[in-house]
Amino acid sequence: GSTFCSTTFRLFFSTVMGLDSVVTAAVLSCVMKARDGVAVFGIDLPYTEKQVKAHMKDIMAYKLFALAVLAIWLFVQEFSLSSFITLASAVQGFAFLLLARQAGEEGSMRGISRKMLFTYALALCFRLWSTLFYLGYLPVDYSGYFVYQGTDVLTLLVVVNLLSKALQRYPSADEDSFWVSVPIAGALVLGWLVHPNLDNVEHADAAWMSSLWLEAAAFCPQIWMVSRAGRCRSLTAHFVALSFASRCIVALFWLEAYPQLKIMSHIYGEGLVYDFTPGYAVLAAYLLQVLVISDFMFAYLRSARRPQMDSVMEL
C-alpha cells in the first residue's frame, strides 16, 4: 500500500518536473482535441497552439497545484466524502495564490477589491476560530488532522499579505464602491441566530456559521468591481472561476451531509423531534455563494470564446 503510493508519487513527480516538455505537449494536444470536440456541438473555441503556449505559465501553475493535491492525497492515503471540504479549501487557497502572483508581476493591486480581501480574511478568522480549537466541523478523514486547518491558515496569510499591499497601493475608491458593511453585519447576525451545534459551544458554532455568510458577502465587492469595469485581469478571472469551483465542491458535500446538522427540538410522545433549520441555513449560505458568482461565470464562459493574447479579459 504505502510502497505503491510512494512509487506512484515519484513517478508522477518525475513526469511533471523531469519530463515537462512531454506533459506540455500532452496539454496542448488535449486542448486542441477539446476544441475540435466541442465544435461538433456548434461551439466555436478559436484557440490556436500559439495562444495556448502564451498561457503556459498559467498551465504550469495548475500542474503544480495538481501535484500538491496528489501529494497530500498520497500522504493521508484516504479519500471520503468529507475530503471534499479539504479539496474546496485547497482550491480556494490556490485561487488567492494566483491573485498574489498577479499582484507581484504587475506591482499593482488594480482590479482586486480591498473590501473583498478584508471580508474574506474575516471569514477565515471566524472559521478558524471553530476548526482550530474544536472538532465539530472538521473532515472525518485524515485531512482533518491539520491538513484542512493548515490550508486555511496558509490562505489567511496570503490574503493578509494581499490586503497589506492593497492598503499601500490602492486605486481610486470609485472602483471598489460596494457597501460591504451591511452584508458583514447581516452575516454576523444570521450566524448567531441560526447555527448548528456540532461543536457544542455556542460561540464556536456561531462563528463557523457566520463564516459561511461572510464568504458570500466577500465575493460581492469583487463581482461588483468587475461588472462595473466590464473587464478584468486574466488571473483575476481565474480567481473568481476557481472560487466558483470551490463553492460548488463544498456545496456538493453539504447537500449530502446537511441532515447531520439537525438539532433536537423537543420530545413528542415517546420519540424525539428534530429541527433541520441549521442544515437548511448551511445549504442556503452555499447556494448564495454560488449565485453571487454565477453571473460572472456566464460572462467568463462567453469571453472564453474570444481568446486574447494580453492579460486583460473583456467580459
MOBELCOR-V18147 format. One record per residue. N is the residue number from 1. RES is the residue in one small letter. SS is DSSP state (~ for helix, > for strand, _ for the rest). Layout:
# MOBELCOR-V18147
<<N/RES/SS> <N/RES/SS>>
This chain:
# MOBELCOR-V18147
<<1/g/_> <2/s/~> <3/t/~> <4/f/~> <5/c/~> <6/s/~> <7/t/~> <8/t/~> <9/f/~> <10/r/~> <11/l/~> <12/f/~> <13/f/~> <14/s/~> <15/t/~> <16/v/~> <17/m/~> <18/g/~> <19/l/_> <20/d/~> <21/s/~> <22/v/~> <23/v/~> <24/t/~> <25/a/~> <26/a/~> <27/v/~> <28/l/~> <29/s/~> <30/c/~> <31/v/~> <32/m/~> <33/k/~> <34/a/~> <35/r/~> <36/d/~> <37/g/~> <38/v/~> <39/a/~> <40/v/_> <41/f/_> <42/g/_> <43/i/_> <44/d/_> <45/l/_> <46/p/_> <47/y/_> <48/t/_> <49/e/~> <50/k/~> <51/q/~> <52/v/~> <53/k/~> <54/a/_> <55/h/_> <56/m/~> <57/k/~> <58/d/~> <59/i/~> <60/m/~> <61/a/~> <62/y/~> <63/k/~> <64/l/~> <65/f/~> <66/a/~> <67/l/~> <68/a/~> <69/v/~> <70/l/~> <71/a/~> <72/i/~> <73/w/~> <74/l/~> <75/f/~> <76/v/~> <77/q/_> <78/e/_> <79/f/_> <80/s/_> <81/l/_> <82/s/_> <83/s/~> <84/f/~> <85/i/~> <86/t/~> <87/l/~> <88/a/~> <89/s/~> <90/a/~> <91/v/~> <92/q/~> <93/g/~> <94/f/~> <95/a/~> <96/f/~> <97/l/~> <98/l/~> <99/l/~> <100/a/~> <101/r/~> <102/q/~> <103/a/~> <104/g/~> <105/e/~> <106/e/~> <107/g/_> <108/s/_> <109/m/_> <110/r/_> <111/g/_> <112/i/_> <113/s/_> <114/r/~> <115/k/~> <116/m/~> <117/l/~> <118/f/~> <119/t/~> <120/y/~> <121/a/~> <122/l/~> <123/a/~> <124/l/~> <125/c/~> <126/f/~> <127/r/~> <128/l/~> <129/w/~> <130/s/~> <131/t/~> <132/l/_> <133/f/_> <134/y/_> <135/l/_> <136/g/_> <137/y/_> <138/l/_> <139/p/_> <140/v/_> <141/d/_> <142/y/~> <143/s/~> <144/g/~> <145/y/_> <146/f/_> <147/v/~> <148/y/~> <149/q/~> <150/g/~> <151/t/~> <152/d/~> <153/v/~> <154/l/~> <155/t/~> <156/l/~> <157/l/~> <158/v/~> <159/v/~> <160/v/~> <161/n/~> <162/l/~> <163/l/~> <164/s/~> <165/k/~> <166/a/~> <167/l/~> <168/q/~> <169/r/_> <170/y/_> <171/p/_> <172/s/_> <173/a/~> <174/d/~> <175/e/~> <176/d/~> <177/s/_> <178/f/_> <179/w/_> <180/v/~> <181/s/~> <182/v/~> <183/p/~> <184/i/~> <185/a/~> <186/g/~> <187/a/~> <188/l/~> <189/v/~> <190/l/~> <191/g/~> <192/w/~> <193/l/~> <194/v/_> <195/h/_> <196/p/_> <197/n/_> <198/l/_> <199/d/_> <200/n/_> <201/v/_> <202/e/~> <203/h/~> <204/a/~> <205/d/~> <206/a/~> <207/a/~> <208/w/~> <209/m/~> <210/s/~> <211/s/~> <212/l/~> <213/w/~> <214/l/~> <215/e/~> <216/a/~> <217/a/~> <218/a/~> <219/f/~> <220/c/~> <221/p/~> <222/q/~> <223/i/~> <224/w/~> <225/m/~> <226/v/~> <227/s/~> <228/r/~> <229/a/~> <230/g/_> <231/r/>> <232/c/>> <233/r/>> <234/s/~> <235/l/~> <236/t/~> <237/a/~> <238/h/~> <239/f/~> <240/v/~> <241/a/~> <242/l/~> <243/s/~> <244/f/~> <245/a/~> <246/s/~> <247/r/~> <248/c/~> <249/i/~> <250/v/~> <251/a/~> <252/l/~> <253/f/~> <254/w/~> <255/l/~> <256/e/~> <257/a/~> <258/y/~> <259/p/~> <260/q/~> <261/l/~> <262/k/_> <263/i/>> <264/m/>> <265/s/>> <266/h/>> <267/i/>> <268/y/>> <269/g/_> <270/e/_> <271/g/>> <272/l/>> <273/v/>> <274/y/>> <275/d/>> <276/f/_> <277/t/~> <278/p/~> <279/g/~> <280/y/~> <281/a/~> <282/v/~> <283/l/~> <284/a/~> <285/a/~> <286/y/~> <287/l/~> <288/l/~> <289/q/~> <290/v/~> <291/l/~> <292/v/~> <293/i/~> <294/s/~> <295/d/~> <296/f/~> <297/m/~> <298/f/~> <299/a/~> <300/y/~> <301/l/~> <302/r/~> <303/s/~> <304/a/_> <305/r/_> <306/r/_> <307/p/_> <308/q/_> <309/m/_> <310/d/_> <311/s/_> <312/v/>> <313/m/>> <314/e/>> <315/l/_>>
